[in-house]
Amino acid sequence: MCTFKRFFLVGSNDAQTKHRVLKIDRTEPRDLVIIDDKHVYSQQEVCELLGRLDLGNRSKIGQKGSSGLSRALSAYGIV
């Protein structure tokens, strides 16, 4: 059983100079919330964003749960 509730898809151009982020929220079992972040990020900006998301999603000391973000896979297209 998958316990992940929030997903962040990061897409980039071939040169990896422009990045976009798609946020998928499954915290409500009956709802699928997809947010298309319209901002175009540079490589440095997307790294900073992912760093902040990782830090914000870390478990507090003594609690069970995720340790921040984890990279699930890399892909070249989504159907």
Stockholm file with secondary structure:
# STOCKHOLM 1.0

chainA/1-79         MCTFKRFFLVGSNDAQTKHRVLKIDRTEPRDLVIIDDKHVYSQQEVCELLGRLDLGNRSKIGQKGSSGLSRALSAYGIV
#=GR chainA/1-79 SS CCCCCEEEEEEECTTSCCEEEEEEECCSTTCCEEEEEEEEECHHHHHHHHHHHHHHTBCCTTCCSCBSCCCCCCCSCCC
#=GC SS_cons        CCCCCEEEEEEECTTSCCEEEEEEECCSTTCCEEEEEEEEECHHHHHHHHHHHHHHTBCCTTCCSCBSCCCCCCCSCCC
//
